[in-house]
Amino acid sequence: MPVKYISYFPDTVQGQAILNNFVRTRRLLKYVDNDNVYERLSRGLPFYEVEKIETIGDNTQNLIIRGECISACAWLKDNNIKVDLVYIDPPFASGADYAKKVFIRQNPKVAAAIKKAEEEIEVEELRSFEEKMYGDIWNKEAYLNWMYENLLSIKSVMSDTASIFVHIDWHIGHYVKILLDEVFGESFFRNEIIWAYRRWTAKSTTFQNSHDLIYWFSKDEKYIWNQQYEPYADEGAHFTEEDENGIYRWQYLNGEKYKLYKGKGIRMKDWWDDIPYVNSMADERLDYATQKPEALLERIIKTSSNEEMIVADFFGGSGVTAKVSHDLKRSFIHVDVGVNSIQTTRDRLFAAGSSFSILDIKDGVHLFRNPVQTMDKLAKMIPGLTVNKGGLSKFWFGAINKSKEGIFPVYIPNLLDHTQKVFDIPIANHLVNQELPDLEDVKKVIVYFIDIDNRSEIEEFLKDQNNTEIEIELRDLKQVLDDVVVEDEVQYQVSENAGQYEIEITRFISDNLIQKINQYNQKGILQPLTENGNSDDENENNNGEENGVPLENGNGNSENSNAEAKTKKKKFTPIEISDDGLELIEYVSLDCTNTEGIWKSDREIKIDKLGYVIDDGKKTKKFWDAKIACTRKPLRMKIRNIAGDEMITNV
């Protein structure tokens, strides 16, 4: 459970609902479970224990934090850390699932692969499968309540001159604009920025969706503003030319050359159509769902911050905000709930030569790599559980059927929704006063929790308020979640020669990955595939997007291309893994400093999707030979598999 609760704003007094500071909130947020939102906000930000996982370099202001937005803000607030600029790219309430493409690496033991070290490998040749990262599936009410709490949390850690840029799209954008008006004040609304881009799209009976919205608010009247410029357009008789005094706008008129004016360019407008989406083949593309281009963040960061200021992204994704902040000599705070985001950002910043610390907030998120995957697995992990049992409300995850005792409805908190993480009085009240009275012929219900807010108080509340004969059994979900991740196994040999230590990995076993690959193979065998490796259904639903990211339209022939792809079939080729399993390894790191506690990466290699080695952050054209060497004696070894699971073993 949380260690303590921290007020959102310092002027909140005991017993005063924080929402009373905002005059229109009760009219604005009349949604399902709205009273629960008031209670949570009045109670404050939940503060959890934090563990430092790893340090790189000596800049302790730069932070990568695994945890949810509200938990991270509680930690920042408790440590008196203020941020000067916030950019967030939260879920868009689009109803879409987002997946990471997982690539099988080249096996270093296969001689043919090493022989091809000097050849370019086509991406289409690589074997891969997709792993769901998170589901952007919300009802409007739940999404807006969730977003409201996040915005209040973020505002509480913003400096007086800070700005926030909220990146959203047409699904929910105008509702979020109303929330921003409420939280930050209409008078502090600075711009609605349109980011327009080109993309392939399937045939549609509506106009093509080809822009996102970015809402810019400042916290106060004084805020950082650095004018940005776009180049003068070279059209007709007008052109630009640079002389010893700077860049000038010129014009030819009646054969004469006239100097019009000097300047840095045209002042930037709120319509940005000069920044394309990250193309799937671009150098900065990381095969990360919803990744945004560095140029977009560069413009925002230059506009609303100065060097040495702190830039924060509380839905950090692929780490583009942190990377660009580093490049522009700003400090950064990257927050995300997913371990893949933390790993992607960590590797990206390490390669860029950045210094930072990685923190893990013990708010329940650390118990699973990915909440979507865990929710999918829970039904199989609880004996006898039937998911979505007919006759039960959506409150119940499912039910356990006992032949002699009937059904036991089961409540499991949605791991994608932070409001369900702590089993508290609001949830308990909903259980006993709304859910239990509607159950017929039920003797017992089972309630799982991740955290519980004062268990003895909750149990007393349930006993007093339960007017039915139904027994309520509380169970700790952490005991189940501990069984979710079956740790990978590794076999290796250590040798030492003239002060050089070398570890050769001889075998790697990942039951989790093998299960996923088997599921992929079974699905592929049952479902005919098109030439590009996707099923017809997947092509139909793709809408010209890759991993949920619109692709830049290069030739305008997308409809014909998609139709042609559907007509070309090829036999499904299952993914086969060698006995040594080395192609399932993505990253190896050696700690020659610590035997326990904070990880110190004294030597590391990463294998990219083409099989090439990234050696201590530097890209090479060498294939991995299953070895890693160090001039110091390794004490621990960390191995990350291609899906992001990490294991640590003492050497």
C-alpha positions, 0 to 999 in steps of 0.5 A, a space after each residue: 500500500 502507499 507509504 503516505 499521501 501527498 496533497 496536490 497543492 499546498 493550500 489544501 486543508 484537512 477535509 477540504 476537497 481539492 476540486 473545490 478550487 475549480 469552479 466548474 468541475 462538478 458540472 464538468 465531470 458528471 461521469 460514472 464513479 465521479 464521487 470516487 474521483 473526488 475522494 481520491 483527489 481529496 486524499 492526495 497523491 499516493 506515495 510509494 517506496 522507490 528503488 534505484 535500479 541503475 546509474 549511468 554517469 554522474 548527472 543525478 538530475 536526469 531520471 528514467 522512472 518506471 511507474 505511473 504518472 500519479 505515483 511519479 508526481 508524488 515522488 517528485 513532489 516529495 523530493 521538491 523537484 519542479 519541472 520547467 516543461 512538460 510534453 505528454 503523448 498519452 493514450 488517445 482513447 482510440 480503442 486500438 491495441 498497440 503492439 511491439 514487433 519482436 524480432 528473432 536475432 541471428 544465431 551467433 553459432 550458425 556459420 552461415 550467419 557469420 559469413 554474411 557479416 559483410 552483407 546487408 540483410 533485408 528487413 523482410 527476411 527477418 522472422 518476427 512476431 508481435 507482442 501487445 504492449 498496451 490497450 488504448 481501450 477506454 470508455 469516455 467517462 473513465 478516460 476523462 476522470 483518469 486524465 483529470 487526475 493526471 493533469 492535476 498531478 502534473 500541475 502540482 510539480 510544474 514550476 511557476 514559469 512552466 508550460 505543458 504540451 498535450 499531444 492528442 487526436 480527434 478521438 478525445 481531443 476536444 474533451 481534453 481541451 475542456 479539462 485543460 481549461 479547467 485545470 490550468 485556466 482558460 486564460 493560460 491557453 496559449 495555442 492549439 497546434 495542428 501537426 499535419 502529416 501524410 500517410 497511407 490509408 485504406 479506402 474510406 467513405 470519409 476524409 482522411 485523418 491526417 493530423 494530431 492536436 497539441 494543446 499548449 497551456 502555461 501554468 501562469 502568466 509568465 512563461 518561457 517563450 523563445 520565438 521559432 522561425 520557418 525558412 522564407 519560402 522561395 517562390 516566384 520572384 522572391 528568394 532568400 540570400 545570405 551575405 556578410 550581414 545575415 539572411 535577407 529576403 529578396 525580390 526581382 522586380 522589372 529586372 532589378 534586384 531589391 533587398 526586402 528585409 533581414 531576419 531569421 525567417 517567418 515566425 512559426 505558425 500554429 500549423 506544422 506540416 513540415 515534420 513527417 511521421 517517423 518512417 519505418 526505415 528512418 534512422 531514428 525509427 525504433 519499431 516502437 508503437 506511437 513513436 514521435 519524430 525528434 524534430 517535433 520535440 525539438 521545436 517544442 523544447 526550444 520554444 518553451 525551455 532553456 538550457 539546464 531546465 528540466 523537461 518531463 514526459 510522463 508517458 515517455 514511450 520510446 524516449 524521444 523527449 528525453 533524447 532530444 532534451 539531452 541533445 539540447 542540453 536540458 535535464 530530463 525526466 522520463 516516466 512510463 509504466 512499461 518496462 519496454 519503454 524504460 529499456 528502449 529509452 535507457 539504451 537510446 540515452 546510453 548510446 547518446 552518451 547521456 548520464 541518468 538514474 533509473 528508478 522503480 516505483 514500488 506501486 504494483 507496476 513492478 510486478 509485471 512487465 506489461 499489464 495487458 499481457 498480465 491481464 491476458 494470463 490471469 484467467 489461466 493462472 487462477 484455477 477454475 476461473 471462467 472469464 466474462 461469465 454470463 449474467 455478471 456485471 462488468 465489475 466482475 472479471 469472471 467466476 469460479 464454478 464449484 460443483 457443490 457450492 455454485 459460482 463464486 464471482 471474482 473481482 480482479 483490478 484492471 491493471 491498466 487502470 491505476 484507480 483500481 490498484 488500491 482497494 479502498 473505501 470507494 471500491 469497497 462501497 461500490 462492491 457492497 452497495 451496488 454489486 452484491 445486492 444484484 447477485 442471485 444464488 451466490 454464497 461467496 465472492 472473491 476480491 483480489 487486490 494489489 494494494 489495500 488501504 488499511 486492511 483492518 479498516 476495509 474489513 470492518 467496513 465490509 462487515 458493517 455495510 454488507 447487508 447480504 448473506 454473501 461472504 467476501 474473501 479478500 486475496 492478495 493478487 501479488 501472490 498470483 502475479 509473482 508466478 507470472 514471470 518464469 525467469 529465463 535460464 542461461 548456461 555460460 563459460 568464463 575464461 581469463 587470459 592475461 587479465 582479459 575476462 571472457 564469458 561465452 554463452 552456450 545456451 539460453 532458455 526462455 519458456 515465456 518466449 517459446 510459448 509466445 512463438 508456439 502461439 504465433 506458429 499455431 495461429 499462422 498454421 490455421 490462418 492463411 497469410 499474405 505476402 507481407 506476413 499479415 493475415 487478410 484480417 490484419 491487412 483489412 484492419 491495418 488502415 495503412 498503419 504500422 504498429 499503430 503509427 501512420 506511415 508517410 505516403 510516398 507514392 499515393 498508390 496505397 489502395 492498389 498496393 494493399 489490394 495487390 498484396 491481398 491477392 498474393 499468398 505464400 505458405 506460412 513459415 513457422 519460427 524455429 528456435 535452435 537448441 541453444 536459443 541464442 537468437 532470443 538474446 537482445 542485450 548482455 551487460 556485465 557489472 564488475 563493481 557491485 555484487 548486489 543492489 544498484 546495477 553498474 554496467 561496466 561492459 555491455 553489448 546489444 544485438 540489433 534486429 539485423 544481428 549486428 552488435 552495438 558495442 557499449 552504445 556504438 553501432 558496428 557491422 559485426 555479428 555477435 559471437 555469443 561472447 562478451 569480454 571485460 578487462 575487469 572480473 565480472 561479478 554479475 551478468 544481466 541478460 535481456 531477451 528480445 521481448 524485454 524480460 531481464 535476468 541477473 545471475 552472479 558470475 
